[in-house]
Amino acid sequence: MPQMPAAPAPLLPEPPQSGVAVLRQPAAWQGPALAIAGAIAFSGKAIIVKLAYRHGVDAVTLIMLRMTVALPFFIAMAWWAGRGRSPLSWHDRRACALLGLLGYYLSSLLDFWGLQHISASLERLILYLTPAVVLLLSAWLYGKRASKRQWQAMALGYGGMLLVFGHELRLDGARVALGASLVLASTLSYAAYMTYSGEVVRRIGALRLAGWASGVACALCLLHYALTLPLATVLAVAPAVAWLSLLNGTLCTVLPVWLVMAAIERIGSSRAAQYGMLGPISTILMGIAILGEPFTLWVAAGTVGVLAGVMLLASGR
């Protein structure tokens, strides 16, 4: 009796190439949803920092506390994403170190310094120039041209933000000029991080890159504190600062880092950065609820503009 041919083995999905479990064909909404969630989580940082400054803490101590909380999570990310995989090449290690320097050490430090001198609202206005800078850097470095829809979405978004903040911007001497310059430098640093990370994340995966790059940034922040301030400064912080740092290090650092990296893996750095236009609006809403800032017609009109820009971007293919 002739032997029957064996039934073909069932096709199984290939293991994900990154350190996170990702569908081979993720739904179209996943990338935008991750980017928006990351932007909202990140935007809470400015509120927490302004609350902490009410207790007299300095910027270097505050960012050290934030990164001390976050460091174990980033180490765990790097370990989990690297299980069963070959070690990173020296080229990728250097790339992770550079991204850690630009994205979560230099940009965070400059931003925290700037927040000592300007309001959270003005900080958001400057910081969310990032999508435009990312688009320009992508076009310059990689020849990626922004679509007409992307520019229209950005025009609506920034028009909305200008409605909210434009009438409130008042130069108040060198203090505001210094704070604005520091936050602008932070914006440029983070835009460079977003642009370069889009290429690296395809090689090593979102979770692995987030763990390595952010772990490097944490180490740099701790070293900066150790070299510039005595240990007594952290022992003297108010209990409220410790609790705020716990929130800042988890909900406003670890969680959004992973969300943004996962979004970049799905939709690229330029589109992920553009969804960050929701950040200023979430800052306004949290400022109203937490800091007691007023809600005006300017805020309402600006909210409509930003949401219209994000909706236009989301409707594109």
C-alpha positions as CSV (number, residue, x, y, z in Angstrom):
1,M,0.0,0.0,0.0
2,P,1.6,3.3,-1.0
3,Q,2.4,5.6,1.8
4,M,0.2,8.7,1.9
5,P,2.1,12.0,1.7
6,A,2.5,13.7,5.0
7,A,0.2,16.6,5.6
8,P,2.0,19.9,5.3
9,A,3.0,21.5,8.6
10,P,0.7,24.3,9.6
11,L,2.1,27.7,8.9
12,L,3.1,29.5,12.1
13,P,3.9,33.1,12.4
14,E,7.6,34.0,12.4
15,P,9.0,35.2,15.7
16,P,9.0,39.0,15.9
17,Q,12.2,40.7,14.8
18,S,12.1,43.2,17.7
19,G,12.0,42.8,21.4
20,V,8.3,43.1,21.6
21,A,5.5,40.9,20.4
22,V,4.3,42.7,17.3
23,L,1.6,41.5,14.8
24,R,3.1,40.8,11.3
25,Q,0.4,43.2,9.9
26,P,-0.6,45.5,12.7
27,A,-3.9,47.3,12.4
28,A,-3.6,50.8,11.0
29,W,-4.7,52.4,14.3
30,Q,-2.0,50.9,16.5
31,G,0.9,53.2,15.6
32,P,-1.1,56.4,15.9
33,A,-2.7,55.2,19.2
34,L,0.7,54.4,20.6
35,A,2.1,57.8,19.5
36,I,-0.8,59.7,21.0
37,A,-0.7,57.8,24.3
38,G,3.1,58.5,24.5
39,A,2.6,62.2,23.8
40,I,0.0,62.5,26.5
41,A,2.1,60.6,29.0
42,F,5.2,62.7,28.2
43,S,3.2,66.0,28.5
44,G,2.5,65.2,32.2
45,K,6.2,65.7,32.9
46,A,6.0,69.5,32.7
47,I,3.1,69.6,35.2
48,I,5.0,67.4,37.7
49,V,8.2,69.4,37.3
50,K,6.4,72.7,38.0
51,L,4.7,71.1,41.1
52,A,8.1,69.9,42.3
53,Y,9.8,73.3,41.9
54,R,7.3,74.7,44.4
55,H,9.2,72.7,47.0
56,G,12.6,74.3,46.2
57,V,14.3,71.4,44.5
58,D,16.9,72.1,41.8
59,A,16.8,70.8,38.3
60,V,19.8,68.4,38.5
61,T,18.5,66.7,41.7
62,L,15.0,66.5,40.2
63,I,16.1,64.8,37.0
64,M,18.4,62.5,39.0
65,L,15.5,61.3,41.0
66,R,13.4,60.8,37.9
67,M,16.1,58.7,36.3
68,T,16.9,56.7,39.4
69,V,13.2,55.6,39.5
70,A,13.3,54.7,35.8
71,L,16.7,53.0,35.6
72,P,15.6,49.5,36.9
73,F,12.7,49.4,34.3
74,F,15.1,50.3,31.5
75,I,17.6,47.6,32.5
76,A,14.7,45.1,32.6
77,M,13.6,46.2,29.1
78,A,17.0,45.7,27.7
79,W,17.4,42.3,29.3
80,W,13.9,41.1,28.3
81,A,14.3,42.2,24.7
82,G,17.7,40.6,24.3
83,R,16.8,37.1,25.6
84,G,17.9,34.5,23.1
85,R,19.3,37.0,20.7
86,S,22.9,37.8,19.8
87,P,24.6,40.7,21.6
88,L,24.4,44.1,20.1
89,S,27.2,44.9,17.7
90,W,29.6,47.7,18.7
91,H,28.0,49.8,16.0
92,D,24.6,49.4,17.6
93,R,25.9,50.0,21.0
94,R,27.4,53.3,19.9
95,A,24.1,54.2,18.3
96,C,22.2,53.5,21.5
97,A,24.7,55.6,23.5
98,L,24.3,58.5,21.1
99,L,20.5,58.3,21.3
100,G,20.6,58.1,25.1
101,L,22.9,61.2,25.1
102,L,20.6,63.2,22.8
103,G,17.1,62.0,23.7
104,Y,16.9,61.5,27.4
105,Y,20.0,63.1,29.0
106,L,20.7,66.3,27.1
107,S,17.2,67.1,26.0
108,S,15.7,66.4,29.5
109,L,18.4,68.4,31.3
110,L,17.9,71.4,29.1
111,D,14.2,71.1,29.4
112,F,14.3,71.0,33.2
113,W,16.6,74.0,33.3
114,G,14.3,75.9,31.0
115,L,11.2,75.1,33.1
116,Q,12.9,77.0,36.0
117,H,12.5,80.2,34.1
118,I,9.3,79.9,32.0
119,S,5.7,78.5,32.3
120,A,4.7,75.0,31.4
121,S,2.5,76.5,28.6
122,L,5.4,78.3,26.9
123,E,7.6,75.3,27.3
124,R,5.1,73.2,25.5
125,L,4.8,75.7,22.6
126,I,8.5,75.6,22.0
127,L,9.0,71.9,22.6
128,Y,6.3,70.9,20.1
129,L,8.3,72.5,17.3
130,T,9.8,68.9,17.3
131,P,7.6,67.5,14.5
132,A,8.6,70.2,12.1
133,V,12.3,69.8,12.9
134,V,12.0,66.0,12.5
135,L,10.5,66.5,9.1
136,L,13.2,68.8,8.0
137,L,16.0,66.6,9.4
138,S,14.5,63.5,7.7
139,A,14.3,65.4,4.4
140,W,17.9,66.6,4.8
141,L,19.5,63.4,6.0
142,Y,17.4,60.7,4.3
143,G,15.7,62.4,1.4
144,K,12.2,61.8,2.9
145,R,9.8,64.5,1.7
146,A,6.8,65.4,3.8
147,S,3.5,65.0,2.0
148,K,1.1,67.9,1.4
149,R,-1.3,66.3,4.0
150,Q,1.5,66.3,6.6
151,W,2.2,70.0,6.1
152,Q,-1.5,70.8,6.2
153,A,-1.9,68.9,9.5
154,M,1.1,70.7,11.0
155,A,-0.3,74.1,9.9
156,L,-3.6,73.3,11.6
157,G,-1.9,72.0,14.7
158,Y,0.5,74.9,15.1
159,G,-2.2,77.4,14.2
160,G,-4.2,76.0,17.1
161,M,-1.3,76.3,19.5
162,L,-0.6,79.9,18.4
163,L,-4.3,80.7,19.2
164,V,-3.8,79.3,22.7
165,F,-0.4,80.8,23.5
166,G,0.1,83.7,21.1
167,H,-1.8,86.3,23.1
168,E,-0.1,85.2,26.3
169,L,3.5,85.4,25.2
170,R,5.2,88.3,26.9
171,L,8.9,88.7,27.0
172,D,9.8,89.4,30.6
173,G,13.5,90.3,30.5
174,A,16.5,88.0,30.3
175,R,14.9,85.3,32.5
176,V,12.3,84.3,29.9
177,A,14.8,84.6,27.0
178,L,17.1,82.2,28.8
179,G,14.4,79.7,29.6
180,A,13.1,79.8,26.0
181,S,16.6,79.3,24.6
182,L,17.2,76.3,26.8
183,V,13.9,74.6,25.8
184,L,14.6,75.4,22.2
185,A,18.0,73.6,22.5
186,S,16.1,70.7,24.1
187,T,13.7,70.6,21.2
188,L,16.6,70.4,18.7
189,S,18.3,67.6,20.7
190,Y,15.1,65.6,20.9
191,A,14.3,66.0,17.2
192,A,17.7,64.6,16.4
193,Y,17.0,61.7,18.6
194,M,13.6,61.0,16.9
195,T,15.1,61.2,13.5
196,Y,18.0,58.9,14.1
197,S,16.0,56.4,16.2
198,G,13.8,55.7,13.3
199,E,16.7,54.0,11.5
200,V,18.1,52.2,14.5
201,V,14.8,50.8,15.8
202,R,14.4,48.7,12.6
203,R,17.6,46.9,13.3
204,I,17.3,46.1,17.0
205,G,13.6,46.6,17.9
206,A,11.7,49.1,19.9
207,L,11.9,47.6,23.4
208,R,15.6,46.8,23.1
209,L,16.5,50.3,21.9
210,A,14.3,51.9,24.6
211,G,16.1,49.9,27.3
212,W,19.6,50.5,26.1
213,A,19.3,54.2,25.1
214,S,17.3,55.2,28.1
215,G,19.5,53.2,30.4
216,V,22.5,55.2,29.1
217,A,20.7,58.4,29.7
218,C,19.9,57.4,33.3
219,A,23.5,56.6,33.9
220,L,24.6,60.0,32.5
221,C,22.1,61.8,34.7
222,L,23.3,60.0,37.8
223,L,26.9,60.8,36.9
224,H,26.1,64.4,36.3
225,Y,24.5,64.7,39.8
226,A,27.5,62.9,41.4
227,L,30.0,65.2,39.8
228,T,28.1,68.5,40.5
229,L,26.1,68.2,43.7
230,P,26.7,66.8,47.2
231,L,24.6,63.8,48.4
232,A,23.0,66.0,51.0
233,T,20.8,67.7,48.4
234,V,18.8,64.6,47.7
235,L,18.5,63.7,51.4
236,A,17.0,67.2,52.0
237,V,14.2,67.0,49.4
238,A,10.6,67.2,50.6
239,P,8.6,64.0,50.7
240,A,6.3,65.5,48.0
241,V,9.2,65.7,45.6
242,A,10.0,62.0,46.2
243,W,6.4,61.0,45.3
244,L,6.3,63.3,42.3
245,S,9.6,61.8,41.1
246,L,8.1,58.3,41.4
247,L,5.2,59.4,39.1
248,N,7.6,61.2,36.8
249,G,9.9,58.2,36.5
250,T,7.2,55.7,35.7
251,L,4.1,57.2,34.1
252,C,5.9,60.1,32.4
253,T,9.2,58.5,31.5
254,V,9.3,54.7,31.3
255,L,5.8,54.2,29.9
256,P,5.9,56.9,27.2
257,V,9.5,55.9,26.1
258,W,8.2,52.5,25.2
259,L,5.0,53.8,23.6
260,V,6.9,56.2,21.4
261,M,9.5,53.6,20.4
262,A,6.7,51.1,19.5
263,A,5.0,53.8,17.5
264,I,8.2,54.7,15.6
265,E,8.5,51.0,14.8
266,R,5.1,51.0,13.1
267,I,4.7,54.4,11.5
268,G,8.1,56.0,11.4
269,S,9.7,58.8,13.2
270,S,8.1,61.7,11.3
271,R,4.5,60.6,11.7
272,A,5.1,59.6,15.4
273,A,6.5,63.0,16.1
274,Q,3.5,64.7,14.4
275,Y,1.0,62.9,16.7
276,G,2.9,64.6,19.5
277,M,0.9,67.8,18.6
278,L,-1.7,66.5,21.1
279,G,0.9,67.0,23.9
280,P,0.3,70.8,24.3
281,I,-3.5,70.3,24.6
282,S,-3.1,67.6,27.2
283,T,-0.8,69.9,29.1
284,I,-3.4,72.6,29.0
285,L,-6.1,70.3,30.3
286,M,-3.8,69.0,33.1
287,G,-2.8,72.5,33.9
288,I,-6.5,73.4,34.3
289,A,-7.3,70.4,36.5
290,I,-4.0,70.3,38.5
291,L,-2.5,73.8,38.5
292,G,-5.8,75.7,38.4
293,E,-5.0,77.5,35.2
294,P,-8.0,79.2,33.6
295,F,-9.9,77.8,30.6
296,T,-10.6,80.5,28.0
297,L,-12.1,80.8,24.5
298,W,-8.5,81.0,23.2
299,V,-7.9,77.5,24.8
300,A,-11.1,76.2,23.2
301,A,-10.2,77.5,19.7
302,G,-6.7,76.2,20.0
303,T,-7.9,72.7,21.1
304,V,-10.1,72.5,18.0
305,G,-7.1,73.4,15.7
306,V,-4.8,70.9,17.2
307,L,-7.4,68.1,17.1
308,A,-8.2,68.9,13.5
309,G,-4.6,68.6,12.6
310,V,-4.2,65.2,14.3
311,M,-7.4,64.0,12.7
312,L,-6.2,65.1,9.2
313,L,-2.9,63.3,9.8
314,A,-4.7,60.1,11.0
315,S,-6.9,60.0,7.9
316,G,-3.9,59.8,5.6
317,R,-2.7,56.5,4.2
